Amino acid sequence: MDLSGLNPSEQAAMHKLIEKKQMQDFMKVYSGLVDRCFSACVNDFTSKTLMSKEVTCVQNCADKFFKHSERVGTRFAEHNAETMNQSPGR
């Protein structure tokens, strides 16, 4: 995003707004991960602590989520690079 057309105070405000939006997006993803893994893995509420199978399930759930996110990010970068190489004027 090119903010060069804005004065310094407008640029600072825009950066702050972007950071706020990024934090909101991160929290939404994080909350979704917690909700998804908790719902899938935690079934026994008779104890305060997680049982070993629940811990393993949560770890596997989170690992799968992060691997998926990494793969999506890689594919997005590949697609973006292809798009940039196909742009007119290159």
N, C-alpha and C positions, 0 to 999 in steps of 0.2 A: 504494500500500500504506500503510495507516494504522498507524503504529507508536506512536501516542500512548498506547496502553495499556501500553507498556513503560517501564521505568525508563531513565534515561540510559545506563547501562552496557549494558543489553540492546539499546537502540536502536543504540548504537555497534557492538556485535557484529553486529547484524542488517545494518547498513549495510556493514560489512566483508564479511560473507557475500555480500551482494548484489553488491558490487563484484567479488569473487572470481568469482562465477558469470558476471557480465557479461564479465569478461576471458576466462574459459574459453570462453564462447560466441563471442566475437570471434576467439579463436585458432582455434577449430574452423572458423569460416567462412573465415578467412584461409587456413588450411592447405588447406581444400577448394578454394579458388580457385587457389592455387598448384599443387596437384596436377592439377586439371582443365586449367588452361592449359598447364602443362608437358607433360602427356601428349598434349594435342591439338597442340601447336606445335613441340616440340623432338624432332627425328628424327635429327639428325646429331651423333654424339658424337666426331667426329674432331678437334674443336677445342674449346678452353676457352671461347671467346667464341661468342655467338649470331650466327648469320647474319642478314642484314637481313630476310629473309622470316620468320625465327623471331621477331625483335623485333616486327615488324609484327603477326604472328599473336598474340603475347602481349598487345600493346597492345589489339588488337581484342577479344580474349577478355576482358580485364579491363574494358574499356569496356562491353562487352555485359553483363557481370556487374553492374557498378555501375548501369547504366541499368535492368536488371531489378530490382535491389534497390530502387532509387528508386521504380519503378512499383509494386512490391508494397507498399512503405511507404505510398505515396499511397493505394492502394486500401484498405489496412488502416485508415488514418485516416478515409477516407470511410465505410467500413463501420462503424467505431466511432462516428462522428458520427451516422449513421443509427440505430444501435442506441440511442444515448443519447437521441435525439429521440423514439424510440418507447417509451421506458421509461414504465411507469405512474407517474402523479403529475406528469407534465409537461404 
